Amino acid sequence: MIHKMGIIGFGGMGEFHFSSIREKLGDCVEVKGVFDVREERQQHALERGLLAYGSRESLLSDPEIDLVLVATPNNFHKEIAIDALRHGKNCVCEKPVTLNSEELREIFAVADETGRIFTVHQNRRWDRDFRIIREIVNSGIIGKPYMVESRVQGSKRVLQEWRGRRENGGGMIYDWGIHILDQIMWLDKSKVKEVYADTFSIFTDEVDDNFKAIIKFESGLNAMLQVDTNCFINQPRWHLLCEDGTAVITDWACNGKIVKLADDKDLGWDSVIVYTEAGPTRTMAPRPRETTEELPLPDVKTDWCEFYRNVTAAIEGREELIVKHEESLRVMNVIDALFESARTGKSVTVNI
Ligand SMILES: NC(=O)c1ccc[n+]([C@@H]2O[C@H](COP(=O)([O-])OP(=O)(O)OC[C@H]3O[C@@H](n4cnc5c(N)ncnc54)[C@H](O)[C@@H]3O)[C@@H](O)[C@H]2O)c1
């Protein structure tokens, strides 16, 4: 069955959904039309062969549309998603789904009441770098993970337009933070026990343009999440410390490696001091080469199309949603705690 979709907010991301669906998902979704408050985007939709509805109401009143994508700036998501659900539409909403967990609960209440499918476009669950890390953890190849660092770093500084404005839900916690938090919370489903966030507003007074956060899980995993917008020399995208080895993914091209303990025999205490260029050390002196083994990263295949295939299968009652309500709510609860930590300057004890 082909589900007809309407897009509300036809900017950069609305267009990404439309182009990707047309190119790859024609067997299950067809974008019929859009509504955008900007005339030039309405015009652009017409040029792309789509219908440009004169209002949100007219899009939502079209009986042919059974799926609505909300891709407006963040602060409008709640109102539009609820409106779509109340018009009997199934709804996919861009991230961050809402600005806080309370708003999200309001959407879920309407989804329950109307019996419609509602889910969040957490597309970065399908990113190859993340899937490689997940595969390393799940395979146990280097043992139990206890520290993971996930960094997204760029140098374009200024947050453009609404992304730089507080009232629109701008800032990097909402923009990139939610993606890398969702990844980590999908990787480790144990309870989050403590969070800490340090936000920076270097080039704007209104929102966080850089942040660092620590998420501590009941499993013993500590995650360090970092987003920078003024970084000219990037650190590795991922750095994973497990009991029997370390994995690194250095860049967006998914380059990296695993270094695994070859033999966990006691190396003994080497009393010899090693004199490095930087200074003397015993504890941090390099290991003998034969005690470790270097492995390539696992070859992982991933396909973002699974997101829409799952949404349409859920509408047809054939599958459970991959991006589940309880998962989105947990993520938003952690986001609330991160903002509280940033405000108070203290870590926040939670049980999420
Ligand atoms: N999942 C991802 O990887 C990803 C990537 C980028 C953006 N996003 C999300 O997608 C959403 C849109 O981001 P974007 O980059 O496309 O922004 P954008 O500014 O390019 O597009 C937003 C569009 O919404 C329109 N709009 C604003 N208010 C509206 C309203 N009330 N009704 C209808 N249209 C309205 C604007 O005119 C604009 O064309 C945001 O929530 C953002 O966080 C997600």
Ligand as a Chemical Component Dictionary entry (heavy atoms), coordinates in Angstrom:
data_LIG
# 
_chem_comp.id                   LIG 
_chem_comp.type                 NON-POLYMER 
_chem_comp.pdbx_formal_charge   0 
_chem_comp.three_letter_code    LIG 
# 
loop_
_chem_comp_atom.comp_id 
_chem_comp_atom.atom_id 
_chem_comp_atom.alt_atom_id 
_chem_comp_atom.type_symbol 
_chem_comp_atom.charge 
_chem_comp_atom.model_Cartn_x 
_chem_comp_atom.model_Cartn_y 
_chem_comp_atom.model_Cartn_z 
_chem_comp_atom.pdbx_ordinal 
LIG N1  N1  N 0  16.713 14.605 11.537 1  
LIG C1  C1  C 0  17.666 15.376 11.073 2  
LIG O1  O1  O 0  18.756 14.926 10.761 3  
LIG C2  C2  C 0  17.409 16.842 10.914 4  
LIG C3  C3  C 0  18.278 17.644 10.156 5  
LIG C4  C4  C 0  17.956 18.997 10.001 6  
LIG C5  C5  C 0  16.820 19.504 10.610 7  
LIG N2  N2  N 1  16.019 18.696 11.349 8  
LIG C6  C6  C 0  14.817 19.240 11.983 9  
LIG O2  O2  O 0  13.874 19.549 10.978 10 
LIG C7  C7  C 0  13.119 20.694 11.378 11 
LIG C8  C8  C 0  13.258 21.739 10.286 12 
LIG O3  O3  O 0  14.621 22.088 10.141 13 
LIG P1  P1  P 0  15.169 22.684 8.761  14 
LIG O4  O4  O 0  16.631 22.554 8.803  15 
LIG O5  O5  O -1 14.424 22.103 7.633  16 
LIG O6  O6  O 0  14.757 24.223 8.934  17 
LIG P2  P2  P 0  14.415 25.225 7.754  18 
LIG O7  O7  O 0  14.445 26.581 8.363  19 
LIG O8  O8  O 0  15.258 24.938 6.569  20 
LIG O9  O9  O 0  12.913 24.841 7.358  21 
LIG C9  C9  C 0  11.816 25.071 8.207  22 
LIG C10 C10 C 0  10.637 25.451 7.313  23 
LIG O10 O10 O 0  9.476  25.541 8.118  24 
LIG C11 C11 C 0  8.707  26.661 7.663  25 
LIG N3  N3  N 0  7.808  27.049 8.743  26 
LIG C12 C12 C 0  8.096  27.784 9.852  27 
LIG N4  N4  N 0  7.019  27.840 10.646 28 
LIG C13 C13 C 0  6.032  27.158 10.039 29 
LIG C14 C14 C 0  4.698  26.862 10.366 30 
LIG N5  N5  N 0  4.157  27.277 11.517 31 
LIG N6  N6  N 0  3.962  26.145 9.484  32 
LIG C15 C15 C 0  4.486  25.727 8.304  33 
LIG N7  N7  N 0  5.751  25.975 7.946  34 
LIG C16 C16 C 0  6.516  26.667 8.802  35 
LIG C17 C17 C 0  9.735  27.690 7.280  36 
LIG O11 O11 O 0  9.227  28.646 6.396  37 
LIG C18 C18 C 0  10.822 26.823 6.650  38 
LIG O12 O12 O 0  10.667 26.700 5.262  39 
LIG C19 C19 C 0  13.665 21.120 12.725 40 
LIG O13 O13 O 0  12.875 20.570 13.737 41 
LIG C20 C20 C 0  15.053 20.514 12.760 42 
LIG O14 O14 O 0  15.520 20.256 14.064 43 
LIG C21 C21 C 0  16.288 17.390 11.484 44 
# 
loop_
_chem_comp_bond.comp_id 
_chem_comp_bond.atom_id_1 
_chem_comp_bond.atom_id_2 
_chem_comp_bond.value_order 
_chem_comp_bond.pdbx_ordinal 
LIG N1  C1  SING 1  
LIG C1  O1  DOUB 2  
LIG C1  C2  SING 3  
LIG C2  C3  SING 4  
LIG C2  C21 DOUB 5  
LIG C3  C4  DOUB 6  
LIG C4  C5  SING 7  
LIG C5  N2  DOUB 8  
LIG N2  C6  SING 9  
LIG N2  C21 SING 10 
LIG C6  O2  SING 11 
LIG C6  C20 SING 12 
LIG O2  C7  SING 13 
LIG C7  C8  SING 14 
LIG C7  C19 SING 15 
LIG C8  O3  SING 16 
LIG O3  P1  SING 17 
LIG P1  O4  DOUB 18 
LIG P1  O5  SING 19 
LIG P1  O6  SING 20 
LIG O6  P2  SING 21 
LIG P2  O7  DOUB 22 
LIG P2  O8  SING 23 
LIG P2  O9  SING 24 
LIG O9  C9  SING 25 
LIG C9  C10 SING 26 
LIG C10 O10 SING 27 
LIG C10 C18 SING 28 
LIG O10 C11 SING 29 
LIG C11 N3  SING 30 
LIG C11 C17 SING 31 
LIG N3  C12 SING 32 
LIG N3  C16 SING 33 
LIG C12 N4  DOUB 34 
LIG N4  C13 SING 35 
LIG C13 C14 SING 36 
LIG C13 C16 DOUB 37 
LIG C14 N5  SING 38 
LIG C14 N6  DOUB 39 
LIG N6  C15 SING 40 
LIG C15 N7  DOUB 41 
LIG N7  C16 SING 42 
LIG C17 O11 SING 43 
LIG C17 C18 SING 44 
LIG C18 O12 SING 45 
LIG C19 O13 SING 46 
LIG C19 C20 SING 47 
LIG C20 O14 SING 48 
# 
